[in-house]
Amino acid sequence: MHDSAGLDETDLALVHALQLNPRVSWASLAAVLDVDASTLTRRWSRLEREGLAWFSCYPLGTKEWTGHHWEAGALVEVECVPGRRSAVMAELAGNAFVWNIDATSGSRDLMLTVLAASIVELDEQVLGAVAAIPGVRATRTHFFRSVIRDGSGWRLDALSPAQQQVVRTEGPVSPATRPAGRDLEVLRLLGPDARISAARVAAGLGCSPATAGRLIRRVVESRFAAVRCEVAHFVAGWQVAATLWLDVPQRDLQGVARAISRLPEIRLCATVGSEANLVAQVWLHRLEHLDRFEALLAARFVGTRVLDRWVTPQFGKRLGHLIGQDGRRTGYVPVIAESTLG
């Protein structure tokens, strides 16, 4: 059992609020949480320092991007030579092409989330950057057809509905649907910490803090980037992560996918080009809750079959953030490489 002593109710409420509105001011949150702003600042600093919570800001794949885009994504199974899993994970962790690394149960050892500009490029990267690593025995690629929901939509349940309503951001308000100018540079600076100050962004860009503030707002409020506040899930009480591979009648696929994506346990829901046509990743409090979740799917979605299920006992990387065995953040590898910035 993983230690759960690192987060109290106020910590969880703080993280939940930041999931809803990542750059909300501490003063605004103080009134909602009934905790003074200086205390919230200290609490967040501790959570970050101890790897218990952190921010990510990352680009969304869209065909409207030109030059710097991710139009192809996939889940890649990796089978390792016995005893080599940790070494393979360490090698993969430094590769910007690999956004997520999950250790899994079953016939494979790892599952990777990878993104590239095209299916061809993705395939070449898997062959060159994954399959060629010493200790990798085999790989199997499952291309995304469409991603209905990712982890940016997952929420804690620490705030009351009234508190959520006060804190909640209304979502993208900028009309920007594609990056322009220095947006990608800003995205890269926000990648490891979406609450970075305008002064630090200004120093990185060589511009004024006022200009940096406008650029930050444009990116954070845009439709070409996503911001999420993550939490060390083991410490927060989510002891089990699992991946379900589903076979849904094609006529029902889009409706079932949308309905499943709205379930609170869902971290990823995507249609895939594989033997299964839908994949769902869930976080649960206990392993036996997986039985209950599958029973819910069977009752609500007649004709949908679970072809396979994997449990993830360990994460190695999530959106570029390196994750330790206890689920805490230990480092960061940019998902936007310097070479893409021109």
N, C-alpha and C positions, 0 to 999 in steps of 0.2 A: 504494500500500500504506500502511495506517495504522500509525503508530508503536506498537510493543508494549513499549517500554522502561519504561512507567510502573508495571508490576505484576510482582513476582517471585513465586516459588513460595509464599513465606510469606504474601504478600498474598492470593493466590488461595485458599490454605487458610483464611485468616481470613474472607474473604468467604463461602466455602462453609459454614463453621461458622455464620456469622450467618444464612445462608439457612435453615439447619436449626433454629436456635434464636435468634431475633432479639434477645432481651434476656438472653441468657446472660451471666454475670459474666465480667470479664476474668480473674479468678483461676481460675475453672473452666476457661476456655479455655487458660490458660497450661500447665496440666498435659497437656492433649490435644495441643497444638501444640509443646510443649517450647520455649516462648518465654516470658520473664517478662511479667507483667501490665503493667508500665509500658511495655515495648516494644510490646506489642499496642495499648495506649492511644495511643501516639505514632503507630504505623502507621495506625490507624483515623482519627486526626485528619488525617493527611496525605492519605489516600484521600478523605475527605470534602472537605477544603479544595481539592484539585485536581480535584474532580468525577469521580473515578475509581470511586467506589462511594457508595451512599446508600441510605436507607431510605424506604419508603412505607408508610403505613397508610391503608386506604381502606374504605368501606362496601361490603358485598355486597348486591346487589339481592335483595330478598325480599318476598313478598306480606304477610309478617307485620309489615312496617314500616307505621306509620301517620303520615302527615303529612310524612315525610322519607324517600322511597323511590325506588328506580330499578327499575321493573318492565318497562321497555322499553329495549333497547339495539340498536345497529346499527353496521355499517361503512358509511361514506359515501364514495363516490368523488367527487372534486372535479376538474373539468377547468378549467384556468386559461387566461386569455388569454396568448399567448406573451410571455415576459419578466416575468410578474407572479407567478410562483410564490412567490418569497421574500417579497414584500409580503403576499400572501394568508396565508402561514404565520405571519408576524408578527402579523397581525390576529387570526387564530384562536387564537394562543397565549395570549392574555389572557382567553379565554372559558372559564369553569368548566364549561360544558356539553360542551366538547370535551376529552376525557380524553387521547387519544393523537393525534398527528399523524405520519404517515409520508409521506415523498416516495417515489413509486413509478415504476417503468418502465411502458411500455405506453401505452394510449390515455388514461389519466387521469394527473393530476399528483400528486394527494394522496389518501391514504386516512385518514379520521378514524374514531376510535372515540368514539361519543357515547352518553350515557345520559340517560333522562328518566323521569318518573313514569308515562307512558302512551305508547302509539303515537301518539295524537293530538298530545300535547305534543311528542314527539320530531319529528314531521313539521313542526309549526309552528316549532320551533327551527331545523330545517334550512333552512326557507324564510326565516326572519327573520334568523338569526344566521350563516348560511353562504352561501346562494345570493345574498343581497343585498349581499355584500361586493364592492366594486369590484375587477374583475379575475377574478371567478368567472364562467365561461362556462356550466357545467352541473353538476348534482349527480345522483347515483344512490344510492339508499338500499337496503341489504341488511339487513333486520331479523334479529336473533338469534332463533331459536326456543328453543334451549337452549345454554348454555355448559358444555361438559364439562370443560374445563381452561383456565386462564389462566396468565399468566406467573408467578404465585406458586408454581407447581409445578415451575418450571424450576430446575435445579441445575448448578453447576459440577461438575467431576470431580477436585477437588484432594485430597480426603481419602480415606483408606483406609476400607473397610467397617467396620473395628473403630473407627476414630476417629468415623465417622458415628454409630455406635451409641451411643457415649458422649455425643456432643453433642446428638443428636436430641431435639427436644421431642416429646412424645407427642400434640401437636395440641390442639385446643380442650378445655379441662377445665371451663370455666364452663358452666352450663346455659343461660345467657342466649342467646336466639335473636332478640331484638329489643331495640333501644336503649330506655333509659328514663332519667329524671332528666337527668343532665349528660353522658350517654354521647356525644352528638353533639359537645358542646364538647370533650371529651377527644379524640375522633376527629379533630377539626379541628386540635388542637394537635399530635397525633401524625403528622398527614398528611405534613409535610416531613421528619420525623425520628422514627421509632418508638423510638429509644433515648433520647429526651429524658428528662432527669432528673425525678424526682418533684418536686423543688424548683421547677423551671421550670414544670411543670404546675400546681403549687400556686399559684405567682404569677399564672399566667394565669386560674385559676379563683377565686382569693381564698379558698382553703381551706388546711388544714394539709398538710404533706408526707405524713403518714401516710394521710390521706384520699385524697390524689392518688395515692399508690401503690396503694391498693385499687382506685380507679377505673381506673387504667392496666391492672392485672391483669385486671379484669373485661372491658375492651374487647379487649385483646390475646388473651385466652384464649377469647373469645366465638365464636359462630357467625354474628354479623352483621358482622364485620370481618375483613379479611385484612392480614397484614403481610408485606412482602417486602424482601429486600436485593438491590438492583440493582447492576449493574456496567457500566462503559463497555465495551460488547461488542467494539468494534473493537480497543481496547487489550488486552483480555483474549484476543484471538485468534479471535473469531467475526467473520469478515470479511464474511459474507453473511447477510442476512435476506430471506426470501421468503414469499410468500403463495400458497397453492395452493387453487384452487376445484375441488371434486370433485363428481362426480355418482355417487351410490351407490344401488343398488337399494333402494327404500324398505323392503323386508322385512329388509334387512341393515343399515340405517342406524345403529341404536343400537349394535349389536355392533361394527361397523366404527369408529364414532366412539370408543367406549371403548378399543378396541385401539390406534388411532392416538394417542389422548391419552396413552397410556403410553410412547410412544417418547421417548427422551431429547432429541431435537432440538426437540420441540414447545413453542412458546410460547403458542399459542392453538389450541383445537379446539372448534368450535361448529357446530351445525346452523343453517341460515339459510333464510329464505324468499326464494329467488332462483332463477335458472336452475340454479345449483348448489344442492345441499342440504347440503353440508358444506364448511367453510372451515378450513384449517390453516395456521398461521404457524410457520415454522421458523427457527432460527439454525444456520448451518453455518460450518465453518472456511474453505471455499473454494467458489467458484461451481461448479466441476465436481462437487462433492459433491451438488449438486441432482439431477444425472443418476442418481447412485447411490440417492438417497432416493426418487426417482420409480420407479426400477426395483424397489425394495423394496416400495413400495405396490402396483405392478402384480402382483408375484409373490404377495404375501400376501393381497390383497383382489381376487379375480377378479370382474370385472364393474364395478369402480370405475374411473371415467375421470377424468383431469385435464382439465377444460374450459379452464382458463386458469392462468397463473402470472405473478406479479409479483415483481420484485426491488426491495428497498427500499435505495437508496443512502444515504439520510439520514433520521434521525429528528428531528422538531422538538419533540416533547413525549411524555412517557410518564407516565401517572397524575398529571398536573399538573406534573411536573418538566420543565423546559425543557432540551433537549438540543442541544449544539453539533454542528458537522459531524464532529468526531472522536469523537462518542459520549459525551462528558463532560457531566455535569450543569452547567448554568449558572444556574439559578434555579428558582422554584417559583410556581405559581398554584394556590390552594386548589381542590380539587374539591368541597368543601362550602362554599358561599357563606355569608357572615354572615347573609344574609336568611333562610336556612333554619333558623336556630337559635331563632327565635321572639323 
